[in-house]
Structure formats: structure tokens, C-alpha cells
Amino acid sequence: MSGHSKWHNIQGRKNAQDAKRGKIFQKLSRDLYTVAKEGGADPDSNAALRLVMDKAKAANMPKENIQRALDKASGADGANYQELRYEGYGPAGVGVVVDALTDNTNRTASSVRASFKHFGGELGTSGSVAFQFDRKGYLEIERTEDTDIDEDQLFEDIIDAGADDLKTFDDQFEIYTDPKVFKDVRAALEEKGYDFETAEVTMIAQNPVAVPEDKQETLANLVDELEDNDDVSAVYTTAE
């Protein structure tokens, strides 16, 4: 029994690590697709793409995964991809928005609908949830013992660059911008030497809602299942 238990614990940790790695690769794939779509799939002429590719390599993302994301953006793989959005409600009435990139709309719609049903939620109509979010540019700077960033100077720099707001936490700085100036803000701050853990245009809930304790795990499982879907590029919720 002890041998089985030890193997089970090791396997459990490995599965958790694999799941975490998979989510990292998925996020990097989305970032690669986005910046390649915006500025082209040639890293020599697309500085933002070079930055994301460096992060992908640092995370040991397989070369074929990187190339697949670039092929999607350039159309080199021959598939016709569509960007779709699904909206619905999960446990405790939490609003959920799911962005997808797919070459098979029937497959994606069916799997997203099934995920909602698995965890007591349901899909809604277009526009039924998205109005509860604001589209924002988001830049995250990690704070570590090795990070030497003066908060007052950072605030000056982000305002000069055209950003809207700075939020400070123990482990990170969060910078918010109008989506229209996101690329300019990112470029201006990169020129000043700032390195971003995350840089993307995202959806921010206007009025985040508290989730009852007995519903939190179910909601987390819904989000996990959606994010594990290869067609899903991003999941947003109104949960705190």
C-alpha cells in the first residue's frame, strides 16, 4: 500500500505540474498568435513577437507548438480559423466569457456547451454577459527580491507612456491602459527597461462578485475544463 501511495502522490504531483505547464503553453500560444496576427509572423520585424518567443523558449515550450501558433496567425497551415465568443453563466450565477479560435465551429460550440452543463451552468445569447466587462490593456510586472523598481518612478513612467492606472500588490504591479494605446504604452515602457510577465488586451469585470465557498471549487473546475480545450484561447469570469 505504501508503495502504491507513494507512486500515487508522485503521479498526482506530476499531473498537476503537467496541467500547469499546459496552461502556460496555452497562454503563450495565444500571445504568439495575437502578436503575430498584429505585427506579422517574422520575429526580425516584430519586436513584440521576439519578446514572446523568448518567453516561450525560456518556458521550454516545444518548437512545434511555437510554429503551430505562428502558422495559425499567418494561415500557413492551410486551415481557416475563426475567432468566436461564447457567453454564459456558471455556478452561483457567475458570468463567464469564453474566447475561442477554431477551424471547426460545430466542434467548439458543442464542447463549450458541454463544459457549462458539466458544472451546472448554461450558455447564454451573444451580448448577455460581455456587457459586464471592460476591455483593457493589461501589463503585469513581477515583484521579487531581485526586482528593483521604485513605485513612484513607475507611476510617472506609466502616465508619461499614456497608461490609465497602476495597482500595486506584494508580488506584482498591474498596469491598465485603453486598448487603443496598449501597444504604444508597452513599447514606451519596454524602452525604459521594464520587463513584463504578462502583456495583453483582456477583459476586466466591472463589478466582481463574491463566490460562495461551496461553489468555488465547481467554478474553478469549469474554468479549468474550458481552458484545457485546445480551441479556447481565453476565459474571463465576473468572480472576485
C-alpha positions in Angstrom: 0.0 0.0 0.0 2.7 2.4 0.9 4.4 1.9 -2.5 1.1 2.5 -4.2 0.5 5.6 -2.1 3.9 6.9 -2.9 3.5 6.3 -6.6 0.0 7.9 -6.4 1.4 11.0 -4.8 4.3 11.3 -7.3 1.8 10.8 -10.1 -0.5 13.4 -8.7 2.3 16.0 -8.4 3.4 15.1 -12.0 -0.2 15.5 -13.3 -0.5 18.9 -11.5 2.8 20.0 -13.0 1.8 18.9 -16.4 -1.5 20.7 -16.1 0.2 23.9 -15.0 2.7 23.6 -17.9 -0.1 23.0 -20.3 -1.8 26.3 -19.2 1.5 28.2 -19.6 1.9 26.8 -23.1 -1.7 27.7 -23.9 -1.3 31.3 -22.8 2.0 31.6 -24.7 0.3 30.1 -27.8 -2.4 32.7 -27.5 0.2 35.5 -27.1 2.2 34.3 -30.0 -0.9 34.2 -32.2 -2.0 37.6 -31.1 1.3 39.5 -31.7 1.9 37.6 -34.9 -1.5 38.5 -36.2 -1.0 42.2 -35.3 2.6 42.6 -36.5 3.4 39.7 -38.7 4.9 36.3 -38.1 8.5 37.3 -38.8 10.3 38.0 -35.5 13.0 40.0 -37.2 10.5 42.7 -38.0 8.1 42.2 -35.0 9.8 43.1 -31.7 6.7 42.1 -29.7 6.8 38.6 -31.3 10.5 38.3 -30.5 9.7 39.0 -26.8 7.0 36.4 -26.6 9.2 33.8 -28.5 12.0 34.4 -25.9 9.5 33.7 -23.1 8.2 30.6 -24.9 11.8 29.3 -25.2 12.5 30.1 -21.6 9.5 28.1 -20.6 10.8 25.2 -22.7 7.8 25.3 -25.0 8.3 22.8 -27.8 9.3 24.3 -31.1 6.4 22.7 -32.9 3.9 24.4 -30.5 5.5 27.8 -31.3 5.4 27.1 -35.0 1.8 26.0 -34.8 0.8 29.3 -33.3 2.6 31.2 -35.9 1.1 29.1 -38.7 -2.3 29.9 -37.3 -1.7 33.6 -37.4 -0.2 33.6 -40.9 -2.6 31.0 -42.4 0.4 28.8 -43.3 -1.2 25.6 -42.1 -4.0 26.0 -44.6 -6.8 26.0 -42.1 -9.4 28.7 -41.9 -9.6 29.9 -38.3 -12.4 31.9 -36.8 -12.4 33.9 -33.6 -15.6 33.2 -31.7 -17.0 34.3 -28.3 -19.3 32.3 -26.1 -21.1 33.8 -23.1 -22.9 32.1 -20.3 -23.4 31.7 -16.5 -21.6 29.3 -14.3 -22.1 28.2 -10.6 -23.6 30.9 -8.4 -24.6 32.9 -11.4 -21.0 34.0 -12.2 -20.8 35.5 -15.7 -18.3 33.7 -18.0 -17.0 34.8 -21.3 -15.1 32.3 -23.5 -13.0 33.4 -26.5 -12.1 30.7 -29.0 -10.0 30.3 -32.1 -11.3 27.4 -34.2 -11.3 25.7 -37.6 -14.5 23.8 -36.6 -17.3 25.8 -35.1 -19.6 22.9 -34.5 -16.9 21.0 -32.5 -16.1 24.1 -30.4 -19.7 25.1 -29.7 -20.5 21.5 -28.7 -17.6 21.1 -26.3 -18.0 24.6 -24.7 -21.7 23.9 -24.2 -20.9 20.5 -22.6 -18.4 22.1 -20.2 -21.1 24.5 -18.9 -23.5 21.7 -18.4 -20.9 19.6 -16.6 -20.8 22.1 -13.8 -24.3 23.4 -13.6 -24.0 26.4 -15.9 -25.5 27.3 -19.2 -24.7 29.2 -22.3 -26.4 32.5 -23.0 -27.0 34.6 -26.0 -24.5 36.9 -27.6 -24.1 40.0 -25.5 -25.8 38.5 -22.4 -22.6 38.6 -20.3 -19.9 40.6 -22.1 -21.5 43.9 -21.2 -20.4 43.3 -17.6 -16.7 43.6 -18.7 -14.5 46.4 -19.8 -11.8 45.7 -22.5 -8.5 46.8 -21.1 -4.8 46.7 -22.0 -3.1 44.9 -19.1 0.6 44.7 -18.3 2.0 42.9 -15.3 5.4 43.3 -13.7 6.5 40.7 -11.3 7.9 41.9 -7.9 10.7 39.7 -6.5 13.6 40.2 -4.2 15.7 40.9 -7.3 13.3 43.4 -8.7 14.5 47.0 -8.0 11.5 49.1 -9.1 10.6 52.4 -7.5 6.9 52.7 -7.3 6.7 56.5 -7.7 9.0 56.4 -10.7 7.0 53.6 -12.3 3.8 55.6 -11.8 5.4 58.6 -13.5 6.6 56.4 -16.4 3.3 54.8 -17.0 1.5 58.1 -17.0 4.1 59.5 -19.4 3.5 56.5 -21.6 -0.2 57.0 -21.7 -1.5 54.3 -19.3 -4.6 54.9 -17.2 -3.9 53.2 -13.8 -1.4 51.4 -11.7 -2.2 48.9 -8.9 0.4 47.7 -6.5 0.5 44.3 -4.8 3.1 42.4 -2.8 4.1 40.2 -5.7 3.3 42.3 -8.7 2.5 45.7 -10.3 -0.6 45.8 -12.6 -0.8 48.5 -15.3 -4.1 49.2 -17.1 -4.5 51.1 -20.4 -7.0 51.9 -23.1 -6.8 49.1 -25.7 -6.2 51.6 -28.4 -2.9 52.7 -26.9 -1.9 49.4 -25.4 0.9 48.7 -28.0 2.3 52.2 -27.7 2.3 52.0 -23.9 4.0 48.6 -23.9 6.7 49.8 -26.4 7.3 53.0 -24.4 7.8 51.1 -21.1 9.9 48.4 -22.8 12.2 51.2 -24.0 12.6 52.3 -20.3 13.7 48.8 -19.5 10.6 47.3 -17.9 10.1 43.6 -18.4 6.5 42.2 -18.4 5.3 38.9 -17.0 2.1 39.4 -18.9 1.2 41.9 -21.6 -2.2 41.5 -23.3 -5.6 43.1 -24.1 -8.0 41.4 -21.8 -11.5 41.6 -20.2 -11.9 43.1 -16.7 -15.1 42.6 -14.8 -16.7 45.9 -13.9 -18.3 44.6 -10.6 -16.6 41.4 -9.5 -18.9 39.2 -7.4 -18.0 37.1 -4.3 -18.5 33.4 -4.9 -20.0 31.2 -2.1 -17.4 28.9 -0.6 -19.4 25.8 -1.6 -19.4 26.9 -5.3 -15.7 28.0 -5.6 -14.3 24.6 -6.5 -17.1 23.9 -9.1 -16.4 27.3 -10.7 -12.7 26.5 -10.7 -13.3 23.2 -12.4 -15.5 24.8 -15.0 -12.7 27.3 -15.9 -10.1 24.5 -15.9 -12.1 22.4 -18.3 -12.7 25.3 -20.6 -9.0 26.3 -20.5 -8.0 22.7 -21.3 -10.0 22.9 -24.5 -7.5 23.3 -27.4 -9.9 25.6 -29.2 -10.3 28.0 -26.2 -7.9 31.0 -26.2 -9.2 32.8 -23.1 -11.7 32.5 -20.3 -13.0 35.5 -18.3 -15.3 35.5 -15.2 -17.0 38.1 -13.0 -15.8 36.2 -9.9 -13.7 38.1 -7.4 
